[in-house]
Amino acid sequence: MNQVLTDKGLEERKAEALAQWEAEWRAMDFSWDGLADAGWDLGDQALEAQRLKRWHAPANFPGGGGTHPLGRYKYATLQDYWRWSLGITDDNPTRLLSDDELLKIGLLERDENGKLWHVIHRKRTDALNHPFLKKAIFARLDLGQKLKQHDNTSLIDDPDTRLQLIGIKCKYINFVFDKYCEKHNKTTKEIFVNINCSKLENFKVREIVFGKNCTIYNTLFSGELIIENSLTFLNISKCHILCNSKLSYVIIKNDSNIYSNIFYDDLIIANFILLANRFSSGNEFLSKISFINSEFEGGNTLSNFIFHSDVDFSELKCGDGVGFSNVEFKGNVCFRGCRFGKNASFRNAKFQKSVSFHETTFDDRASFVEAQFSGKTTFEGAEFKGAAFFKNCTFPESPTDNLNIFRATRFRELASFRDVEISSFAAFNEARFSKSLILHDPGEKRAAELWKNALNAAKAEVKGEDKAREAYFGALQGGCRVLKQEMEKIADQSREHRYFRYELIARRHRTGISWAEKVASQIYGALSDYGHSIGRPLLWLGGLFLLMILGVFLIAPIEAETLGFNLTASPHPVLADSFALSWQNIFKPGAVWDARFPDTVPALAAAFHGPGLPLWLKSFSTLQSALSLLLIFLSGVAIRRKFRIS
């Protein structure tokens, strides 16, 4: 998918995701009988649906199958888990309740086909107002406190005392969490849960701490998802969030992982602190997302994300090593006022629409290697305190999209644009390079081709709009001036003069420049390619030389009434004198004003019926001399520049 989703397309994807998730949920079979099929005897050969029903029960659990070789837990099933009398009855020791007992207290019910289901897997169940279900959940949340007491608990070798919310569909489970914390007067409100393949509607939790090893996996959220004022160790993965969601005043702790989730509606992340090692690997955002006043601590990578709509990271604070590698932004992106620590990476990131790094600060090395900028791009006012790498980047083709990309951007260290073909130098208008700039050199021929294409595109885009024309070509002139100055620093005279030529060409396209200056610029360009061409002035010189010969040769017979073309003479006397006149105009400037000069061209003197040459011919000869000297000078300047003669 190469563009932002339409409203219709988004609804279709949501419907498709819901239908697919429901089909997978049915295939897992969370009926009462299905909960008993854990496939413990099959070992690793068990089906995914069977492994999902496995539970590591405490060693003193009254039911279950065999015991772990180290005696730490029993092999049990989800049916055993919900059959357990813990919190439901006052039995001591606890036991496994029968189906009839569970039916009697409303924890089991039959569907229209007579199949038994635990009520926690039924959509119509109100978990908050079902007394026995709430008691059962409370008791199992109490059991989860053992995870807090034993920090070295392993989910592989030890009992799993988290609340097992696997395949559930009941309502208001979040309110049960609130009531549990109120009942126990817990100021920290810490709970331990394992939520898998469940459907949660209007899931809102506030001031809840999700303890270590908490997991939400392959779960579908609808209605609303709100997590506020929470400290969490949650691992959230492969979830479908089909609703607007908000994470506010949330701290994601180390060892957490948020990956491969799909957010279908708008997401707001406010006052969010991410301490986790990863918030990465394939999260997909189909609607708008805003990060407001949030912080990402060092070591986080937001790689392989897909943002289908607009995303706002304004004022985001990122620690060392925070990266957006391989992230695809299909909507507009804003990093305005952000601050990045060391080794910020946007390697191979794709920005399909506009992106703004306005007044963003990079405290150390920053990499945009192979990043793709397709829409309006700006780093205006940004500051790179360390080296900045833009190797193999692609910038927008539209002249207005790459206008002033690096305006007032400060590069404190090396700035590398190696292997980047930059077609419009307006991107560098007012950029400031404190140290070295590495700029790709495509060669004179390719550079001229890129310049010509960019210039034609710019003319077409700002045609008839004086204000836009002045803004663009003013920025283009400024960008060329910046690059010219940078090339001067490293004594690259060839590219220095290239950008000088481009600067003059851009200037003459501005609306505020006088016509006289524009004409002078055109003439300078036509005569010597702004001092770059050695041969062009010499060609003009040769043309002027021949023009003088031809003009005099044709006019002289008209002036001489008795003198005609004598083609049998070799050479024709007037032709020979015309050649001599043009030659001396070049190599003996002003000679025509010498009284003895007519003696050197007697045929011409005779043709004009006078003791000397006419005034107009002397004037044209003087003009030829002046232009010839100018052309020779321009060719000499080009030779000096070409061979770097001091």
N, C-alpha and C positions, 0 to 999 in steps of 0.2 A: 504494500500500500504506500503510494508515493505522495499522498496529499492528506490534508486535514480531513477528518471524517465529517460528512454532512450530518445534520440531525437525523435524517432518515437512515443513513448508514450506521450511525451510532445505535439507534434503536434496534436495527436489525442485528447488530453484533451482540447487544445485550440479550435479545430474545434467543439468539443462537447459543450464547453461553449458558443461559438459564436452562434451555432444553437439554443441552449436552450434560450439564451438571446433574440435572434430575435423572437423566438416563443412567449416568454412572452411579448415582446414589441408589437407584433401584437395583442395579446390577450387583451392588455390594451386599444387598439383602440384610437390612438391619431389623428384620422381624425378630421375634423372641427366639424362634428356633435358629435363625441365622446367627444370632449372637453367640450361640453355643458352638458354632463350627469354626474353631480356631486352627485346625490342622496341625496341632502340636506334634502329632505322630509323623507328619510328613517332613518335618524339619524345614530346610531351605527350599524344598520342592513345593511347599504350600503356595496356594494362589494368593495374590495381593489381598483379595477380600477376606481370606482366612487369616492372614497375618495381622490384618487390621483388628481382628476380634481378640487378639492375644493380650493377656494382662499378666504382669509380674506381680503376683500377690505376696503380701507379707508371709514370712515363714510360719506364723501362728494362725494363718487364715484357716477357717473351718472346712473349706472345701478344696476344690482344685484337683489337679492331677499330680504328677510327680513333682519332685523337689529338685532344685538346681543342685549340681554336684557339690558346690560349696555350701549348700544349705541356706543360702541367703534369701531365696524366694521360691514360691510355688508356681507351677505352670497352671494358669487359670484362664478363664474366658470372660468376655464382657457380660455374658449372662450370669456367670458367678458373681461378677462385680455388682450388678444391680439386684441380684437375689440375696445378697449379704444383708443381714438384719441390722448392720451397723447404723445407729441413729434412727432406725425405723421402729424397733421394739426395744423393750428394756432387758432383753435376754442377756444373761451374763454367765458363761461366755456367749459370744455371738454365734449365730448359726446361719444356715442357708434356708430361706423361706421357700415354701412350696408355691406352685402356681396358684392354687386356690387361695392361699393367704394373701398373695399379691393382688389377685383379682378382687378379693374382699375389701382391701383398703384402697383400691383404685390405682395401683401402680402398674397393673396390667389391664389391657382391654382388647376386645376383639374388633376387627374391621368388618366391613360389610360381607366379606367372604369367610368370616369365622376365624381368620388367622390372628394369633396373639401378637401384641406389640407392647413394649414398655412405653409408658406415656411420654417419656422424655423424647421419644422418636416420633411423636405425633404433633402435627402442626397446630392443632387446636388447643393443646395443653397450655395452661397458664401456670408456669413454674412458680411464680411468686405466691399464688393463692392456692396451690395444692399442698396441703399440710404435710403429707407423708413424703412427697417428692422433695419439698424444701428441707425437711429434717434429714433426709438421706444425703442431700447435697451438702448441708452444713457439716455432717459427720465426716464426709469424705474430704471436705476442705480442711477440717481439723487434722485429718490424717496427713494432709500435704505439708503441714508444718514441720514434719520430720525432715523434709528436704532442706529447710532452713537450718535445722539443728545439726545436720550432717552435710557440710559443704562439699565433701568429697564423694557424695552419692553419685553412683554411675547408673544410668538408665539401662545399661546392658547387663551388669552383674548384680544389681541391687533391686529391691522391690520398687515398683513405680507407684508412689503414693500421691501423685498428682490427681486432681479431679479429672476423670476420664469422660470427656464430652465428645464422644465419637459417634458421628451419624445423627446427632440430635437435630430436632426441628421445633422444639417447644418455644414458647414466647417468654419474654421477660427474664431470661437467665441473668442479664446484667443487673436487674433489680435484686435478684437473689444474692449476688455478690455484695451489693450495698447493704442489704439487711444482715448478712453474715457479719460484716465489719461493724455495723451498729450494735448488734447483739453482743459481740465480744469486746466492744468499746476499744477497738484497735485504732490507734492514732495513725499507724502506718498503712493499715488496710492491705496487708500483703496476702496474696493468694497464689496457689500453684495449680495450673490447669494444663490439660492436654486436649486441645480442640482440633478435631480432624474430620474432614468430610461432613461438616455440619452446615446448617443454614441458620443464620442469625439475622433477625429482623429488628431494626431500630436498636442497634447495639450501642449503648451510651454508658461509658464508665468515667467516673470522676474521682480523683484522689485515690486511685487504686494502684497498688504496687504489684506488678506481675513478677513473681520471683524467678529464681534461676531455673533454667530448663523448661520454662513455659513455651508452649508451641501452639501456633494456629496454622493449620496446614489444609490446603485444598478446601477451603471454607468459602461459602457464598454469603455476602452481606447485602441486605436490601433495606429500603426505608432510609435509615441514616446510620452513619458510623461516626461516633464522636468519642475521642479519648482525650481527657483533659486532666491537667495537674497530676500526671502519672510518671512514676519512675519504673522503667520496665526492662526486663531481660528477654522480652519476647523474641521468638523466632517466628516470623510471619512469611509464609511462602506458598506460592501457587494458589493464591486466593483470588476470587472474583469479587470486586467491590462494585456492585451495581447501583450505587447511590452516592449522593453528595457526602463527603467525609471531611472531618476536621481533626487534626492533631494539634492540641494547644497546650503549652506549658508541659511538654512531654520530654523526658530524658531517656534516650535509648542507651542502655549500658553496654559495656564490653561483653563479648561472647554472644551478642545478639546478631541476628541475620535477617535482613528483609530482602527477599529476592523472588523473581518470577511471579509477581503479582500483577493483576490488571485492574486499574482504576478506571471505571467507565464514565463517571460523572466528576464534577468539580471537586478538587481537593485543596484544602487550606491547611498549611503547616505553619503555625505561629508560635513564636517563643519556644522553638524546638531545639533541643541540644542532642546531637548524635555523638555518643561516645563509642558506638559499636565499631567493630573492625570492618564490617561490610554493610552497605546499604545499596546492594548492587545486583548484578547478574540478571538482567532481563526483565526488570519491572517495566510495565507498559502503562502509559497514561493517555487515555483517549479524550479527555476534556481538560479544561483549564486547571492549572496548579499554581499555587502561590506559596512561596517560602517567606514568611514575614518575621524579621528580627530573630533569625535562627542561627545556630552555630553547629558546624561539623568539626569535630575534633580530628587530630591528625590520624593518618592511616586509613581513612575512609575512601572507598572508591565507589562512585556512582556509575559503574560501567555497564554497558549493554542495555541501558534504559531506552525506551521509546516513548517520547512525548508527542502525542498526536495533535495536541492543541497548545494554546498559549501557556507559558510558564514564567513565573515571576520569582526570581531569587534575590530581589532587592535587599541590600544591606546584610546579606548573608556573610557570616564570619566562618572561615574555613581554616583548620589547622594544617600542619605539615602533611604533605603527601595526599591531600584530597584531590581526587581526579574525576573527570567526566569522560574517560576514554570510551570510544566506540558508542557514544550516546547519539541518538538520532532525535533531533528536534524538528517536528513537522509544522509547528506553529511558531508564533513570535516568542522570543526569549529575552528576558531582561536580567542582567547581572549588575545593574546600576548600584554604585556605592559598595560593592562587595570587597572583602579583603581575603586574600589567599596567602597561606604560609609557604613553606618551601616546597619545591617540586610539584607545583600545580600542573595538572596534565589534562589537556583537551585533545589528546592524540586521536586522530581519525574520527573526531566528532563531526556530525553533519548538521548544519544549520540551514534548513530549507527556506525559511522566511527571515524576517528581520531579527537581528541580535544586537544587543547593546551592552557594552562593557564600560559605559560612561562613568568616569571617575572611580574606576575599580583599581585597587592596589594589589600588586603582586610583590610580596616581600622578598622573594628570592626567585630562583630559576622557574620559568614557566614554559611549557611546551604546547604548541599548537601544530605539531608535525602532522602532515597529511589531513588536517582539518579542511572541511569544505564549507565555504560561506557562499550561499546562493542568493540571499536577499540583502536588503539594506543592512550594512554592517558599520558599527562605530565603536572605536576605542577612545573616543574624545575625552581628553582630560585624564586618561588612565596613566598609571605609573608602574613601570617595570623596574624594580630595584635590583633584580638579578638579570641574568642572561635570558633573552626571549628568543625562542626558536619557532620559526614559521616554515620550516623546510617542507617542500612539496605541497604547500597549501594551494587551494584554489579560491580566488576571490570573485565576487559577483561580476558578471559581464556588463550589466547595465551601467552606463555612466553615472546616473544619479544614485544608484545603489552603492557604488564604491567612492562616492564623493566624500572627502574629508574623513576617511576611515580612521586615520591616525592623527587627526587634528589635535594639536596641543598635547599629544601623547609624549611622555617622557621615558626614554630608554636610558637608564643609568649605566648599563653594562652592554655587552655584545647584543646586537639585534641581527639575527640571521634569517634572510629570506632566500636561502640557497634553493635552487631548482624551482623557483616560483616565477611564472611568466605573468608579470604585472602589466596589463594593457593600459591602464589609466593611472598616471602618476598623481592625479588629483587626490588619491588616497593619502599621500604623504604631506599634504598642505599643513604647514606649521608644526610638523613633527620635530621632536628635539632628540638628537642622538649625542649623548655625552661622550661615548667612546666609539667603538668601531661598528660599522654597518657592513654586513655581507649581503650584497645584492646580486641576484642571478644576472649574468650577462648572456643573452641569447645570441650575441653577434650582431654586427651592424645591419646585415640584411634582414634578419628576423625582427630585430628591434624596429626597423623602419616599417616593416609590414604590420607589426602590432600597433605601432603609433598611428599609422594611416587608418587602420580599421577602427581604432578607438576614437580618432578624430572625426571620422565619418559618422560613427554611431552617435557621438555627442552632438554633432551638428543636426542630425535628424531628430534627436530627442528634445532639443531645446529650440527647435526652429520656430521663429516668430514670437518667442517669449524673451523679451529683452532682459527682464529681471533674472530669469533662470539662466540665460546665456551668460550674463555677467557673473553670476554666482559660480557657475561651473568652470568657465574659462579662467576666472580669477583664482579659483582653487587649483586648477591645472597648472597655471603659471607658478603659483606658490609651491606646489609639490615638486615641479621640475627644478625650481630654485634650491629647495632643500637638498635634493639629490645631487645637484651640481656642486653644492658646497661640501657634501659628504665625499664626493669623488675627488674634490680638490684636496681634502684632508689626507687622502691616501695616495695622492699624486697619480691618479688614473686620468690622464689628460684626455684620452680618447672618449671615455664616457662623460667626463666633465664637459667637454664641448658638445657631446650629443645632447645632454640635458640642457645646455645653454641654448642650442638651436630650438629644442622643443619649447623652452621657456619663451623665446621670442615669438615663435609661431602661435603659442597659446595667447600671448599678450595681444597680438594683432586681431584676435577674434573677439576681444572684449568690446562691449558697446561703449564704454567710457573713454576709449582711446581716439585721439584726433585722426582725421583722415590723412593728414600729412605724414604722421608717424606710421600709419598703416601702409601707405604707399612706399615710404622709405624702407620699411621692413620687407615688403614684397620684393622691392628691387634688390636689396641685400641678399635675400634668399635666392632670387633668380640668378644673380651674378655669380655667387660663390657658395651657395648652400650654407649661408651664415658663417663663411670662413672655413668650411670643412673640406670643400672640394678643391683639389689642385688643378684638375683638368678643365673644369667649367669656366673659370676666368680666361684660360688660354683659348678655349673654343670661342668665347665671346670676342677675344682679341683677334683671332683669325678671321672671324666673321666680319668684324669691323674693318679689318685690313682689306678684305675682298670687296666689301660694300663701297669703300672709298674708291677703290680702283674702278669698279663697275660704274659707279655714279659719274665720276669724272670722264671716263671713256665714252659714256653715252651722251653726256651734256656737251662736251667739247665740240663735236661735229655740228651740233645745232647752232652754237655760237659762231663757228667759223663758216661763213656763207660759201666760201670757195673750197673749203677743205672737206673732203668726203672720205668714206672708208676705202682705203686702198688695200684690199685683201691680198694683193700680190706681194705687198711689202712684208718683209719678215725680219723683226716683228713690226707690227703697225706702229708708227712713230708716236701716236697719242697713247696707245696702250702701254708702250714702254715708259713714257713719261708719267702716266697715271700710276704705274707700279712704283716708280722712283719717288713720286710725291707721297704715296701712302707709306712707303718704307721709311722715308725720312721723318714723317710725322710721328712715327713710333720711336725711332732711335735718335732723332735730332729735333726734339720738341722746340717749336718756335722758329725753326729755320725759314719758314715761309715768309717771315717778316724781314728777312735780310734782303737788301736791295740787289744783291748779286744772285739771289736764289733762282730767278727766272732763267739765268744762263744754264742752269743744270737741267731745266725742262723746256727747251726751246720750242718744241712742237706745241706744248700747251700754251706757252706765251703767245705764239703766233695765232693759235686758235681763238684766243680771247682778244685779238686786235689791240694789244696794248704793250707798253714797255714792260709791264709786270703782270702778276696774277690779279684777278678781281678780288674785291674785299670779301665777298661772300665765301669764296673758295678759301681765302686765308682764315676766315672765321671757322669754317667747318674743319679745316686742317688743325687749328688750335684745339677745337673740341675733341677731335680724334686723338690728339696728343694727350690731352688731360684724361680722357677715358682709358687710353692705353696704359698710362702710368698707374691709374687706379686698378685696372685689371691685373697688371703685373704685380702690384703690391698685394692684392688679394690672393693671388696664386702663391706669392712668397710667404704670406701669413699661413696659408694652408700647409705649405711645405714645412714651415717651422713647427707647426702644431703636430703634423704627422710624424715627424722624426724627432720631436722633442728637443729642438735646438734652442738653447738658452740665448 
